[in-house]
Structure formats: structure tokens, C-alpha cells
Amino acid sequence: MSKYPVVVISGEIMEEAPGLTLAEMAGICGLPAERIVQYVELGILEPTGATAHQWRFPAASVPRLLKAARLQRDLGVDASSLALVLDLLDEMDRLRSRLNRLCGPFGE
């Protein structure tokens, strides 16, 4: 058992910018806008706005979009399975992070 107290800090990131447009997301990620629209339809990305012309994506969705594209391109993950795979990977990251906070990076 560690002789130092464990301090857990939590918070919420608040973005000041209105978000990225569909065209900006496509440009940043190097993907066609049609694929991003497909990812929104599958629930992989959740922009604000009622129509594709009004959509705004938080900057935090860029890594998720890139990960989805890599899973599909490199591992052949079916588009309909991407949301589940991404959610499971996110959960693994959260659990790994929590374990590291509680036990240290080497399980001490």
C-alpha cells in the first residue's frame, strides 16, 4: 500500500470556440466529407446543429475520427461496428487510467 494519499482530480473541458465545420473536419483529417457524414449517421461523431451545413464538431472529436478511419482502413472494421469498437477502446483507456491512478503505472 502506498504511503502517499491518492488524490483524484476531475473536471470538464469547456471549449470557447464554436467548433469545427464539416469542411474543416474533412480538411484536418484528410477524409472526404461523405465519410464524416456516414460516421455521424452511425453515431460515431455527434456534432451540434440540425443539418450538415450547420454542424459544428468539438476539437476533441478529431482524435476519435482519426481512430475510426484507422480502424476501418488498417483493420477492416465494418462501418456499422465502429461505434461499438470505439466505445470499448475508450472504456479500456478510462479503466487503464483509473488503474494507473490507483496503483501507479507498474501496479505497485
Biopython code that builds the backbone (N, CA, C, O; Angstrom):
import numpy as np
from Bio.PDB.StructureBuilder import StructureBuilder

atoms = [
    (1, "MET", "N", (0.844, -1.177, 0.000)),
    (1, "MET", "CA", (0.000, 0.000, 0.000)),
    (1, "MET", "C", (0.891, 1.243, 0.000)),
    (1, "MET", "O", (1.935, 1.270, 0.652)),
    (2, "SER", "N", (0.481, 2.229, -0.711)),
    (2, "SER", "CA", (1.268, 3.455, -0.838)),
    (2, "SER", "C", (1.163, 4.282, 0.437)),
    (2, "SER", "O", (0.104, 4.347, 1.062)),
    (3, "LYS", "N", (2.265, 4.910, 0.811)),
    (3, "LYS", "CA", (2.245, 5.774, 1.989)),
    (3, "LYS", "C", (1.784, 7.185, 1.649)),
    (3, "LYS", "O", (1.655, 8.031, 2.534)),
    (4, "TYR", "N", (1.536, 7.438, 0.374)),
    (4, "TYR", "CA", (1.067, 8.750, -0.058)),
    (4, "TYR", "C", (-0.423, 8.694, -0.368)),
    (4, "TYR", "O", (-0.898, 7.720, -0.953)),
    (5, "PRO", "N", (-1.159, 9.720, 0.015)),
    (5, "PRO", "CA", (-2.597, 9.707, -0.268)),
    (5, "PRO", "C", (-2.863, 9.819, -1.770)),
    (5, "PRO", "O", (-2.114, 10.474, -2.495)),
    (6, "VAL", "N", (-3.916, 9.183, -2.218)),
    (6, "VAL", "CA", (-4.317, 9.256, -3.618)),
    (6, "VAL", "C", (-5.281, 10.434, -3.753)),
    (6, "VAL", "O", (-6.293, 10.508, -3.056)),
    (7, "VAL", "N", (-4.954, 11.340, -4.651)),
    (7, "VAL", "CA", (-5.809, 12.493, -4.906)),
    (7, "VAL", "C", (-6.383, 12.344, -6.296)),
    (7, "VAL", "O", (-5.637, 12.220, -7.267)),
    (8, "VAL", "N", (-7.696, 12.355, -6.402)),
    (8, "VAL", "CA", (-8.370, 12.235, -7.690)),
    (8, "VAL", "C", (-8.925, 13.606, -8.044)),
    (8, "VAL", "O", (-9.692, 14.204, -7.290)),
    (9, "ILE", "N", (-8.520, 14.079, -9.199)),
    (9, "ILE", "CA", (-8.985, 15.381, -9.683)),
    (9, "ILE", "C", (-9.844, 15.134, -10.906)),
    (9, "ILE", "O", (-9.454, 14.391, -11.806)),
    (10, "SER", "N", (-10.999, 15.748, -10.941)),
    (10, "SER", "CA", (-11.851, 15.608, -12.114)),
    (10, "SER", "C", (-12.268, 16.997, -12.572)),
    (10, "SER", "O", (-12.203, 17.967, -11.817)),
    (11, "GLY", "N", (-12.684, 17.066, -13.793)),
    (11, "GLY", "CA", (-13.104, 18.344, -14.345)),
    (11, "GLY", "C", (-13.767, 18.149, -15.690)),
    (11, "GLY", "O", (-13.887, 17.028, -16.185)),
    (12, "GLU", "N", (-14.183, 19.224, -16.258)),
    (12, "GLU", "CA", (-14.831, 19.200, -17.555)),
    (12, "GLU", "C", (-14.159, 20.239, -18.438)),
    (12, "GLU", "O", (-13.985, 21.389, -18.035)),
    (13, "ILE", "N", (-13.783, 19.831, -19.640)),
    (13, "ILE", "CA", (-13.154, 20.759, -20.569)),
    (13, "ILE", "C", (-14.250, 21.543, -21.269)),
    (13, "ILE", "O", (-15.163, 20.967, -21.861)),
    (14, "MET", "N", (-14.149, 22.835, -21.195)),
    (14, "MET", "CA", (-15.122, 23.709, -21.842)),
    (14, "MET", "C", (-14.435, 24.398, -23.009)),
    (14, "MET", "O", (-13.410, 25.058, -22.832)),
    (15, "GLU", "N", (-14.987, 24.249, -24.181)),
    (15, "GLU", "CA", (-14.411, 24.873, -25.353)),
    (15, "GLU", "C", (-15.010, 26.253, -25.542)),
    (15, "GLU", "O", (-16.212, 26.459, -25.374)),
    (16, "GLU", "N", (-14.159, 27.181, -25.891)),
    (16, "GLU", "CA", (-14.630, 28.536, -26.146)),
    (16, "GLU", "C", (-15.007, 28.718, -27.607)),
    (16, "GLU", "O", (-15.903, 29.497, -27.931)),
    (17, "ALA", "N", (-14.317, 27.995, -28.493)),
    (17, "ALA", "CA", (-14.580, 28.123, -29.920)),
    (17, "ALA", "C", (-15.908, 27.451, -30.266)),
    (17, "ALA", "O", (-16.320, 26.509, -29.588)),
    (18, "PRO", "N", (-16.577, 27.926, -31.313)),
    (18, "PRO", "CA", (-17.866, 27.350, -31.679)),
    (18, "PRO", "C", (-17.768, 25.942, -32.246)),
    (18, "PRO", "O", (-18.786, 25.257, -32.353)),
    (19, "GLY", "N", (-16.593, 25.496, -32.607)),
    (19, "GLY", "CA", (-16.429, 24.156, -33.150)),
    (19, "GLY", "C", (-16.028, 24.188, -34.604)),
    (19, "GLY", "O", (-16.029, 25.237, -35.248)),
    (20, "LEU", "N", (-15.684, 23.020, -35.108)),
    (20, "LEU", "CA", (-15.218, 22.886, -36.480)),
    (20, "LEU", "C", (-16.375, 22.535, -37.411)),
    (20, "LEU", "O", (-17.259, 21.756, -37.052)),
    (21, "THR", "N", (-16.361, 23.110, -38.595)),
    (21, "THR", "CA", (-17.380, 22.786, -39.589)),
    (21, "THR", "C", (-17.055, 21.433, -40.214)),
    (21, "THR", "O", (-15.982, 20.873, -39.992)),
    (22, "LEU", "N", (-17.989, 20.924, -40.990)),
    (22, "LEU", "CA", (-17.781, 19.666, -41.701)),
    (22, "LEU", "C", (-16.578, 19.779, -42.637)),
    (22, "LEU", "O", (-15.749, 18.870, -42.694)),
    (23, "ALA", "N", (-16.481, 20.874, -43.361)),
    (23, "ALA", "CA", (-15.360, 21.074, -44.289)),
    (23, "ALA", "C", (-14.034, 21.160, -43.535)),
    (23, "ALA", "O", (-13.026, 20.624, -43.997)),
    (24, "GLU", "N", (-14.024, 21.824, -42.386)),
    (24, "GLU", "CA", (-12.797, 21.917, -41.588)),
    (24, "GLU", "C", (-12.380, 20.541, -41.064)),
    (24, "GLU", "O", (-11.198, 20.198, -41.090)),
    (25, "MET", "N", (-13.346, 19.758, -40.590)),
    (25, "MET", "CA", (-13.034, 18.405, -40.113)),
    (25, "MET", "C", (-12.465, 17.558, -41.244)),
    (25, "MET", "O", (-11.487, 16.834, -41.056)),
    (26, "ALA", "N", (-13.077, 17.652, -42.411)),
    (26, "ALA", "CA", (-12.595, 16.879, -43.553)),
    (26, "ALA", "C", (-11.173, 17.290, -43.913)),
    (26, "ALA", "O", (-10.337, 16.436, -44.207)),
    (27, "GLY", "N", (-10.895, 18.586, -43.891)),
    (27, "GLY", "CA", (-9.562, 19.074, -44.214)),
    (27, "GLY", "C", (-8.525, 18.667, -43.189)),
    (27, "GLY", "O", (-7.427, 18.244, -43.551)),
    (28, "ILE", "N", (-8.858, 18.789, -41.922)),
    (28, "ILE", "CA", (-7.921, 18.445, -40.848)),
    (28, "ILE", "C", (-7.591, 16.958, -40.872)),
    (28, "ILE", "O", (-6.437, 16.570, -40.691)),
    (29, "CYS", "N", (-8.597, 16.134, -41.094)),
    (29, "CYS", "CA", (-8.411, 14.686, -41.013)),
    (29, "CYS", "C", (-8.068, 14.041, -42.351)),
    (29, "CYS", "O", (-7.711, 12.864, -42.401)),
    (30, "GLY", "N", (-8.174, 14.803, -43.429)),
    (30, "GLY", "CA", (-7.863, 14.252, -44.741)),
    (30, "GLY", "C", (-8.852, 13.202, -45.195)),
    (30, "GLY", "O", (-8.491, 12.254, -45.892)),
    (31, "LEU", "N", (-10.100, 13.373, -44.800)),
    (31, "LEU", "CA", (-11.153, 12.426, -45.165)),
    (31, "LEU", "C", (-12.215, 13.135, -45.997)),
    (31, "LEU", "O", (-12.409, 14.342, -45.855)),
    (32, "PRO", "N", (-12.898, 12.401, -46.855)),
    (32, "PRO", "CA", (-13.999, 13.015, -47.595)),
    (32, "PRO", "C", (-15.159, 13.350, -46.653)),
    (32, "PRO", "O", (-15.428, 12.620, -45.699)),
    (33, "ALA", "N", (-15.823, 14.435, -46.929)),
    (33, "ALA", "CA", (-16.956, 14.863, -46.100)),
    (33, "ALA", "C", (-18.032, 13.781, -46.039)),
    (33, "ALA", "O", (-18.713, 13.641, -45.023)),
    (34, "GLU", "N", (-18.189, 13.021, -47.115)),
    (34, "GLU", "CA", (-19.204, 11.965, -47.144)),
    (34, "GLU", "C", (-18.940, 10.905, -46.076)),
    (34, "GLU", "O", (-19.876, 10.373, -45.479)),
    (35, "ARG", "N", (-17.672, 10.600, -45.838)),
    (35, "ARG", "CA", (-17.360, 9.610, -44.806)),
    (35, "ARG", "C", (-17.695, 10.162, -43.427)),
    (35, "ARG", "O", (-18.201, 9.431, -42.575)),
    (36, "ILE", "N", (-17.419, 11.440, -43.198)),
    (36, "ILE", "CA", (-17.736, 12.057, -41.909)),
    (36, "ILE", "C", (-19.248, 12.061, -41.699)),
    (36, "ILE", "O", (-19.721, 11.815, -40.590)),
    (37, "VAL", "N", (-20.005, 12.339, -42.757)),
    (37, "VAL", "CA", (-21.470, 12.289, -42.671)),
    (37, "VAL", "C", (-21.907, 10.876, -42.291)),
    (37, "VAL", "O", (-22.800, 10.705, -41.461)),
    (38, "GLN", "N", (-21.280, 9.863, -42.893)),
    (38, "GLN", "CA", (-21.600, 8.475, -42.553)),
    (38, "GLN", "C", (-21.313, 8.197, -41.082)),
    (38, "GLN", "O", (-22.103, 7.533, -40.411)),
    (39, "TYR", "N", (-20.188, 8.702, -40.576)),
    (39, "TYR", "CA", (-19.839, 8.486, -39.172)),
    (39, "TYR", "C", (-20.849, 9.168, -38.246)),
    (39, "TYR", "O", (-21.160, 8.642, -37.178)),
    (40, "VAL", "N", (-21.354, 10.317, -38.642)),
    (40, "VAL", "CA", (-22.384, 10.986, -37.844)),
    (40, "VAL", "C", (-23.657, 10.144, -37.851)),
    (40, "VAL", "O", (-24.291, 9.964, -36.811)),
    (41, "GLU", "N", (-24.029, 9.632, -39.011)),
    (41, "GLU", "CA", (-25.237, 8.809, -39.119)),
    (41, "GLU", "C", (-25.132, 7.535, -38.280)),
    (41, "GLU", "O", (-26.139, 7.035, -37.779)),
    (42, "LEU", "N", (-23.913, 7.010, -38.126)),
    (42, "LEU", "CA", (-23.692, 5.796, -37.338)),
    (42, "LEU", "C", (-23.528, 6.081, -35.845)),
    (42, "LEU", "O", (-23.432, 5.152, -35.044)),
    (43, "GLY", "N", (-23.494, 7.366, -35.466)),
    (43, "GLY", "CA", (-23.355, 7.725, -34.060)),
    (43, "GLY", "C", (-21.925, 7.756, -33.566)),
    (43, "GLY", "O", (-21.684, 7.817, -32.361)),
    (44, "ILE", "N", (-20.970, 7.714, -34.489)),
    (44, "ILE", "CA", (-19.564, 7.754, -34.105)),
    (44, "ILE", "C", (-19.160, 9.162, -33.693)),
    (44, "ILE", "O", (-18.376, 9.344, -32.761)),
    (45, "LEU", "N", (-19.694, 10.149, -34.385)),
    (45, "LEU", "CA", (-19.467, 11.565, -34.066)),
    (45, "LEU", "C", (-20.804, 12.207, -33.778)),
    (45, "LEU", "O", (-21.824, 11.823, -34.350)),
    (46, "GLU", "N", (-20.800, 13.191, -32.885)),
    (46, "GLU", "CA", (-22.042, 13.864, -32.508)),
    (46, "GLU", "C", (-21.861, 15.378, -32.586)),
    (46, "GLU", "O", (-21.517, 16.018, -31.592)),
    (47, "PRO", "N", (-22.092, 15.945, -33.760)),
    (47, "PRO", "CA", (-21.959, 17.394, -33.890)),
    (47, "PRO", "C", (-23.194, 18.101, -33.344)),
    (47, "PRO", "O", (-24.241, 17.488, -33.132)),
    (48, "THR", "N", (-23.048, 19.391, -33.124)),
    (48, "THR", "CA", (-24.218, 20.204, -32.821)),
    (48, "THR", "C", (-24.727, 20.769, -34.143)),
    (48, "THR", "O", (-23.980, 20.818, -35.120)),
    (49, "GLY", "N", (-25.968, 21.190, -34.183)),
    (49, "GLY", "CA", (-26.558, 21.744, -35.404)),
    (49, "GLY", "C", (-27.522, 20.752, -36.029)),
    (49, "GLY", "O", (-27.362, 19.538, -35.906)),
    (50, "ALA", "N", (-28.536, 21.301, -36.709)),
    (50, "ALA", "CA", (-29.599, 20.464, -37.253)),
    (50, "ALA", "C", (-29.244, 19.826, -38.593)),
    (50, "ALA", "O", (-29.654, 18.696, -38.860)),
    (51, "THR", "N", (-28.496, 20.521, -39.433)),
    (51, "THR", "CA", (-28.158, 19.996, -40.753)),
    (51, "THR", "C", (-26.644, 19.972, -40.925)),
    (51, "THR", "O", (-25.907, 20.573, -40.143)),
    (52, "ALA", "N", (-26.197, 19.273, -41.954)),
    (52, "ALA", "CA", (-24.755, 19.162, -42.197)),
    (52, "ALA", "C", (-24.113, 20.538, -42.391)),
    (52, "ALA", "O", (-22.951, 20.733, -42.034)),
    (53, "HIS", "N", (-24.852, 21.482, -42.948)),
    (53, "HIS", "CA", (-24.308, 22.835, -43.140)),
    (53, "HIS", "C", (-24.180, 23.586, -41.818)),
    (53, "HIS", "O", (-23.389, 24.523, -41.709)),
    (54, "GLN", "N", (-24.940, 23.185, -40.831)),
    (54, "GLN", "CA", (-24.912, 23.845, -39.522)),
    (54, "GLN", "C", (-24.064, 23.085, -38.494)),
    (54, "GLN", "O", (-23.816, 23.586, -37.397)),
    (55, "TRP", "N", (-23.631, 21.900, -38.846)),
    (55, "TRP", "CA", (-22.879, 21.086, -37.899)),
    (55, "TRP", "C", (-21.624, 21.788, -37.411)),
    (55, "TRP", "O", (-20.932, 22.466, -38.170)),
    (56, "ARG", "N", (-21.347, 21.608, -36.124)),
    (56, "ARG", "CA", (-20.103, 22.062, -35.508)),
    (56, "ARG", "C", (-19.589, 20.909, -34.650)),
    (56, "ARG", "O", (-20.304, 20.363, -33.810)),
    (57, "PHE", "N", (-18.338, 20.560, -34.886)),
    (57, "PHE", "CA", (-17.709, 19.455, -34.177)),
    (57, "PHE", "C", (-16.734, 20.008, -33.151)),
    (57, "PHE", "O", (-15.956, 20.907, -33.469)),
    (58, "PRO", "N", (-16.755, 19.493, -31.929)),
    (58, "PRO", "CA", (-15.734, 19.912, -30.961)),
    (58, "PRO", "C", (-14.368, 19.412, -31.420)),
    (58, "PRO", "O", (-14.264, 18.358, -32.047)),
    (59, "ALA", "N", (-13.343, 20.158, -31.109)),
    (59, "ALA", "CA", (-11.984, 19.762, -31.497)),
    (59, "ALA", "C", (-11.624, 18.396, -30.919)),
    (59, "ALA", "O", (-10.815, 17.673, -31.500)),
    (60, "ALA", "N", (-12.215, 18.038, -29.788)),
    (60, "ALA", "CA", (-11.942, 16.746, -29.161)),
    (60, "ALA", "C", (-12.409, 15.571, -30.015)),
    (60, "ALA", "O", (-12.002, 14.438, -29.757)),
    (61, "SER", "N", (-13.247, 15.804, -31.018)),
    (61, "SER", "CA", (-13.712, 14.694, -31.856)),
    (61, "SER", "C", (-12.729, 14.356, -32.975)),
    (61, "SER", "O", (-12.907, 13.349, -33.661)),
    (62, "VAL", "N", (-11.692, 15.180, -33.173)),
    (62, "VAL", "CA", (-10.696, 14.886, -34.214)),
    (62, "VAL", "C", (-9.978, 13.564, -33.942)),
    (62, "VAL", "O", (-9.896, 12.739, -34.851)),
    (63, "PRO", "N", (-9.447, 13.318, -32.722)),
    (63, "PRO", "CA", (-8.788, 12.022, -32.490)),
    (63, "PRO", "C", (-9.725, 10.832, -32.680)),
    (63, "PRO", "O", (-9.303, 9.791, -33.186)),
    (64, "ARG", "N", (-10.981, 10.971, -32.284)),
    (64, "ARG", "CA", (-11.949, 9.875, -32.457)),
    (64, "ARG", "C", (-12.178, 9.599, -33.942)),
    (64, "ARG", "O", (-12.264, 8.444, -34.359)),
    (65, "LEU", "N", (-12.274, 10.654, -34.728)),
    (65, "LEU", "CA", (-12.467, 10.498, -36.168)),
    (65, "LEU", "C", (-11.254, 9.820, -36.805)),
    (65, "LEU", "O", (-11.408, 8.921, -37.631)),
    (66, "LEU", "N", (-10.066, 10.243, -36.430)),
    (66, "LEU", "CA", (-8.851, 9.632, -36.969)),
    (66, "LEU", "C", (-8.734, 8.163, -36.566)),
    (66, "LEU", "O", (-8.314, 7.326, -37.364)),
    (67, "LYS", "N", (-9.110, 7.854, -35.317)),
    (67, "LYS", "CA", (-9.066, 6.469, -34.842)),
    (67, "LYS", "C", (-10.066, 5.613, -35.625)),
    (67, "LYS", "O", (-9.754, 4.481, -35.996)),
    (68, "ALA", "N", (-11.261, 6.147, -35.877)),
    (68, "ALA", "CA", (-12.274, 5.407, -36.635)),
    (68, "ALA", "C", (-11.774, 5.120, -38.048)),
    (68, "ALA", "O", (-11.940, 4.012, -38.557)),
    (69, "ALA", "N", (-11.166, 6.117, -38.675)),
    (69, "ALA", "CA", (-10.648, 5.931, -40.032)),
    (69, "ALA", "C", (-9.538, 4.879, -40.053)),
    (69, "ALA", "O", (-9.477, 4.056, -40.967)),
    (70, "ARG", "N", (-8.656, 4.907, -39.041)),
    (70, "ARG", "CA", (-7.570, 3.920, -38.962)),
    (70, "ARG", "C", (-8.114, 2.508, -38.758)),
    (70, "ARG", "O", (-7.644, 1.561, -39.388)),
    (71, "LEU", "N", (-9.104, 2.371, -37.877)),
    (71, "LEU", "CA", (-9.695, 1.053, -37.629)),
    (71, "LEU", "C", (-10.307, 0.482, -38.902)),
    (71, "LEU", "O", (-10.177, -0.705, -39.198)),
    (72, "GLN", "N", (-10.966, 1.342, -39.634)),
    (72, "GLN", "CA", (-11.609, 0.893, -40.864)),
    (72, "GLN", "C", (-10.567, 0.576, -41.941)),
    (72, "GLN", "O", (-10.666, -0.443, -42.624)),
    (73, "ARG", "N", (-9.577, 1.444, -42.087)),
    (73, "ARG", "CA", (-8.563, 1.276, -43.132)),
    (73, "ARG", "C", (-7.598, 0.134, -42.811)),
    (73, "ARG", "O", (-7.372, -0.739, -43.648)),
    (74, "ASP", "N", (-7.033, 0.138, -41.614)),
    (74, "ASP", "CA", (-5.960, -0.806, -41.293)),
    (74, "ASP", "C", (-6.457, -2.171, -40.836)),
    (74, "ASP", "O", (-5.822, -3.187, -41.119)),
    (75, "LEU", "N", (-7.576, -2.204, -40.136)),
    (75, "LEU", "CA", (-8.063, -3.470, -39.592)),
    (75, "LEU", "C", (-9.326, -3.984, -40.269)),
    (75, "LEU", "O", (-9.788, -5.086, -39.973)),
    (76, "GLY", "N", (-9.886, -3.187, -41.177)),
    (76, "GLY", "CA", (-11.077, -3.622, -41.895)),
    (76, "GLY", "C", (-12.317, -3.700, -41.036)),
    (76, "GLY", "O", (-13.226, -4.478, -41.325)),
    (77, "VAL", "N", (-12.367, -2.889, -39.965)),
    (77, "VAL", "CA", (-13.551, -2.891, -39.094)),
    (77, "VAL", "C", (-14.741, -2.353, -39.891)),
    (77, "VAL", "O", (-14.667, -1.286, -40.500)),
    (78, "ASP", "N", (-15.815, -3.099, -39.874)),
    (78, "ASP", "CA", (-17.031, -2.720, -40.579)),
    (78, "ASP", "C", (-17.577, -1.400, -40.028)),
    (78, "ASP", "O", (-17.534, -1.161, -38.821)),
    (79, "ALA", "N", (-18.089, -0.549, -40.913)),
    (79, "ALA", "CA", (-18.576, 0.771, -40.501)),
    (79, "ALA", "C", (-19.646, 0.668, -39.418)),
    (79, "ALA", "O", (-19.678, 1.488, -38.500)),
    (80, "SER", "N", (-20.514, -0.323, -39.516)),
    (80, "SER", "CA", (-21.581, -0.450, -38.528)),
    (80, "SER", "C", (-21.056, -0.891, -37.160)),
    (80, "SER", "O", (-21.756, -0.737, -36.160)),
    (81, "SER", "N", (-19.846, -1.431, -37.098)),
    (81, "SER", "CA", (-19.249, -1.875, -35.833)),
    (81, "SER", "C", (-18.325, -0.842, -35.217)),
    (81, "SER", "O", (-17.902, -0.998, -34.072)),
    (82, "LEU", "N", (-18.003, 0.210, -35.954)),
    (82, "LEU", "CA", (-17.030, 1.186, -35.483)),
    (82, "LEU", "C", (-17.412, 1.837, -34.160)),
    (82, "LEU", "O", (-16.563, 1.977, -33.280)),
    (83, "ALA", "N", (-18.662, 2.233, -34.004)),
    (83, "ALA", "CA", (-19.077, 2.916, -32.774)),
    (83, "ALA", "C", (-18.851, 2.021, -31.558)),
    (83, "ALA", "O", (-18.361, 2.486, -30.529)),
    (84, "LEU", "N", (-19.201, 0.753, -31.672)),
    (84, "LEU", "CA", (-19.005, -0.184, -30.564)),
    (84, "LEU", "C", (-17.520, -0.365, -30.262)),
    (84, "LEU", "O", (-17.117, -0.332, -29.100)),
    (85, "VAL", "N", (-16.707, -0.556, -31.292)),
    (85, "VAL", "CA", (-15.270, -0.744, -31.098)),
    (85, "VAL", "C", (-14.668, 0.490, -30.444)),
    (85, "VAL", "O", (-13.873, 0.368, -29.511)),
    (86, "LEU", "N", (-15.032, 1.675, -30.917)),
    (86, "LEU", "CA", (-14.504, 2.911, -30.335)),
    (86, "LEU", "C", (-14.931, 3.073, -28.885)),
    (86, "LEU", "O", (-14.130, 3.474, -28.041)),
    (87, "ASP", "N", (-16.178, 2.767, -28.594)),
    (87, "ASP", "CA", (-16.648, 2.859, -27.206)),
    (87, "ASP", "C", (-15.888, 1.899, -26.300)),
    (87, "ASP", "O", (-15.539, 2.255, -25.174)),
    (88, "LEU", "N", (-15.629, 0.688, -26.779)),
    (88, "LEU", "CA", (-14.873, -0.282, -25.983)),
    (88, "LEU", "C", (-13.428, 0.177, -25.779)),
    (88, "LEU", "O", (-12.881, 0.023, -24.687)),
    (89, "LEU", "N", (-12.812, 0.734, -26.812)),
    (89, "LEU", "CA", (-11.447, 1.258, -26.672)),
    (89, "LEU", "C", (-11.402, 2.424, -25.693)),
    (89, "LEU", "O", (-10.471, 2.532, -24.895)),
    (90, "ASP", "N", (-12.414, 3.306, -25.752)),
    (90, "ASP", "CA", (-12.485, 4.429, -24.805)),
    (90, "ASP", "C", (-12.630, 3.919, -23.370)),
    (90, "ASP", "O", (-12.002, 4.445, -22.452)),
    (91, "GLU", "N", (-13.459, 2.893, -23.186)),
    (91, "GLU", "CA", (-13.655, 2.320, -21.847)),
    (91, "GLU", "C", (-12.354, 1.698, -21.340)),
    (91, "GLU", "O", (-12.017, 1.833, -20.164)),
    (92, "MET", "N", (-11.628, 1.022, -22.219)),
    (92, "MET", "CA", (-10.336, 0.452, -21.826)),
    (92, "MET", "C", (-9.372, 1.550, -21.389)),
    (92, "MET", "O", (-8.661, 1.394, -20.396)),
    (93, "ASP", "N", (-9.347, 2.658, -22.126)),
    (93, "ASP", "CA", (-8.475, 3.786, -21.764)),
    (93, "ASP", "C", (-8.851, 4.356, -20.406)),
    (93, "ASP", "O", (-7.981, 4.656, -19.589)),
    (94, "ARG", "N", (-10.172, 4.507, -20.162)),
    (94, "ARG", "CA", (-10.633, 5.029, -18.865)),
    (94, "ARG", "C", (-10.236, 4.097, -17.726)),
    (94, "ARG", "O", (-9.768, 4.553, -16.683)),
    (95, "LEU", "N", (-10.422, 2.792, -17.923)),
    (95, "LEU", "CA", (-10.074, 1.825, -16.887)),
    (95, "LEU", "C", (-8.570, 1.777, -16.647)),
    (95, "LEU", "O", (-8.125, 1.685, -15.502)),
    (96, "ARG", "N", (-7.793, 1.838, -17.712)),
    (96, "ARG", "CA", (-6.332, 1.831, -17.589)),
    (96, "ARG", "C", (-5.859, 3.077, -16.842)),
    (96, "ARG", "O", (-4.973, 2.999, -15.991)),
    (97, "SER", "N", (-6.446, 4.206, -17.161)),
    (97, "SER", "CA", (-6.092, 5.451, -16.488)),
    (97, "SER", "C", (-6.447, 5.390, -15.006)),
    (97, "SER", "O", (-5.673, 5.835, -14.158)),
    (98, "ARG", "N", (-7.604, 4.845, -14.699)),
    (98, "ARG", "CA", (-8.024, 4.726, -13.302)),
    (98, "ARG", "C", (-7.105, 3.774, -12.536)),
    (98, "ARG", "O", (-6.726, 4.041, -11.396)),
    (99, "LEU", "N", (-6.760, 2.677, -13.171)),
    (99, "LEU", "CA", (-5.851, 1.722, -12.541)),
    (99, "LEU", "C", (-4.492, 2.364, -12.275)),
    (99, "LEU", "O", (-3.904, 2.155, -11.214)),
    (100, "ASN", "N", (-3.995, 3.135, -13.222)),
    (100, "ASN", "CA", (-2.711, 3.822, -13.029)),
    (100, "ASN", "C", (-2.780, 4.830, -11.892)),
    (100, "ASN", "O", (-1.818, 4.984, -11.139)),
    (101, "ARG", "N", (-3.910, 5.517, -11.763)),
    (101, "ARG", "CA", (-4.067, 6.472, -10.658)),
    (101, "ARG", "C", (-4.097, 5.754, -9.321)),
    (101, "ARG", "O", (-3.533, 6.239, -8.340)),
    (102, "LEU", "N", (-4.750, 4.608, -9.275)),
    (102, "LEU", "CA", (-4.901, 3.889, -8.023)),
    (102, "LEU", "C", (-3.658, 3.085, -7.634)),
    (102, "LEU", "O", (-3.319, 3.000, -6.454)),
    (103, "CYS", "N", (-2.986, 2.502, -8.614)),
    (103, "CYS", "CA", (-1.887, 1.575, -8.327)),
    (103, "CYS", "C", (-0.534, 2.041, -8.832)),
    (103, "CYS", "O", (0.475, 1.400, -8.539)),
    (104, "GLY", "N", (-0.482, 3.102, -9.557)),
    (104, "GLY", "CA", (0.765, 3.521, -10.176)),
    (104, "GLY", "C", (0.923, 2.817, -11.510)),
    (104, "GLY", "O", (0.226, 1.837, -11.774)),
    (105, "PRO", "N", (1.815, 3.290, -12.345)),
    (105, "PRO", "CA", (1.942, 2.742, -13.692)),
    (105, "PRO", "C", (2.438, 1.298, -13.753)),
    (105, "PRO", "O", (2.280, 0.636, -14.779)),
    (106, "PHE", "N", (3.029, 0.807, -12.677)),
    (106, "PHE", "CA", (3.573, -0.551, -12.686)),
    (106, "PHE", "C", (2.835, -1.459, -11.706)),
    (106, "PHE", "O", (3.340, -2.525, -11.353)),
    (107, "GLY", "N", (1.657, -1.052, -11.267)),
    (107, "GLY", "CA", (0.880, -1.890, -10.362)),
    (107, "GLY", "C", (1.478, -2.016, -8.979)),
    (107, "GLY", "O", (1.288, -3.032, -8.311)),
    (108, "GLU", "N", (2.196, -0.999, -8.542)),
    (108, "GLU", "CA", (2.869, -1.030, -7.239)),
    (108, "GLU", "C", (1.869, -1.006, -6.108)),
    (108, "GLU", "O", (2.257, -1.026, -4.940)),
]
sb = StructureBuilder()
sb.init_structure("model")
sb.init_model(0)
sb.init_chain("A")
sb.init_seg("    ")
for serial, (resi, resn, name, xyz) in enumerate(atoms, 1):
    if name == "N":
        sb.init_residue(resn, " ", resi, " ")
    sb.init_atom(name, np.array(xyz, "f"), 0.0, 1.0, " ", f" {name:<3s}", serial, name[0])
structure = sb.get_structure()
